[in-house]
Amino acid sequence: MLALLIIDLKTSMPLLNRQYDGNEFKELPFPVVGVLSSVQLFCDSKSAELLQNDTKTSSTLWKVYAESLKIIVIETHSHTKEWMERLLDRIYNSLVFIIGLGSLINPVSIQQLKWQMQSCIPLIDSILNREVVLHSQYTDTHDMCTFPDTDVLKDCIIAFSEKFRTSYACLLVDRRICIATDNWLNLKPLETGLICHFVGSCVLQEAKVSDIPVYLPLTSSSVGQRLIVLNLCQKCQLVLLLGGDVELQDLIFHTKRYLGVVEDRLKALKELVSLPFSSVMPLISQCAVRGCLLVDRVKLQSNFYVSEMTESEEGKVKSTLLYFLETTSTAPSSYNDDGKGNTIQVDPKEIYIHLKTFTCYYQADLSYRLYAVFSCAVKLEDIRSFASSLLSCI
């Protein structure tokens, strides 16, 4: 169970609450909201600051943002404290993304702010949903799905973006960046991650074209940008950040003109295997690789692969990889003496965990991090051989 409550600090009024039990989203029961709000009021009266509370069944974390909001997250001991803190930061940034920093910290009225926060629900639900597998919040990288032989497609997208005088354009396939302009990849991974979550939410999946004002939390938190989303085919969207007066009808018309010639190619993208995994597919089958994530620490990009299996098995692999990613991202570092009396931090280079159903493996060097899930029967030497072959192909 994962629950969220946002409170206005000045009035202790609850502004938004969500609860996710693994199957559906709903609002928190009123008594729970009342208790949390009362605890907040009591602490304010005693000039006390709430940080964290642990019980036998759950953990509760509080954090104040911009001296105006307190965000509370409750979870049932399935995550680390570091993960919860990242989640709190991401929830706050999602509010900035939809509402804007100015309106968030200086609202016209509390009731208006409460109403504005309702528009954040699709994005927040996508972030809380464990079935939506995006890794940017763990790796601080752009979620990518780069495919071979996409030069023609990239030329068409760049030409389309230049037509409307923007250098911010990208093609998303199943919430991940397939093709993007250089300026798009110069955005912060937090910002592109929020866009991927937002575009993938059910609200924007149903419309042929959407035009929504958004705020980039780290780049432009007070000045709105036009986020244009064009649904090209199932799970495939062209996304632009625009300024100025551009008519939606012109966008729709020129979409057919510039991208109509590559329509079949767009539809086929969902069936392809992302680079660099496509180059080692025989080895992936031989080593019984169930899923892996490759993080490029230089380009700030990550590519994800999961092998073909039933929906139930795929869900288990994804959740295992997420659990492994959470635990390794907060793995304790060792500390060495540099010979001059200074202590230097040394991150682990390799982690190997044998679980009941899977074997998890992590390897890191200066440029890459590899997280992989294998069948239990695979030997460690075969796993290391796969990792070396994959990294040597890059």
Secondary structure, 3 states (H helix, E strand, C coil): CEEEEEEECCCCCEEEEEEECCCCEECCCHHHHHHHHHHHHHHHHCCCCCCEEECCCCEEEEEEECCCEEEEEEECCCCCHHHHHHHHHHHHHHHHHHHCHHHHHCCCCHHHHHHHHHHHHHHHHHHHCCCCCCCHHHHCCEEECCCCCCHHHHHHHHHHHHHCCCCCEEEEECCEEEEECHHHHCCCHHHHHHHHHHHHCHHHHCCCEEEEEEEECCCEEEEEEEEEEEEEECCEEEEEEECCCCCHHHHHHHHHHHHHHHHHHHHHHHHCCCCCHHHHHHHHHHCCEEEEEEEECCCCEEEEEECCCCHHHHHHHHHHHHHHHHHHHCCCCEEEECCCCCEEEECCCEEEEECCCEEEEEEECCCEEEEEEEECCCCHHHHHHHHHHHHHCC
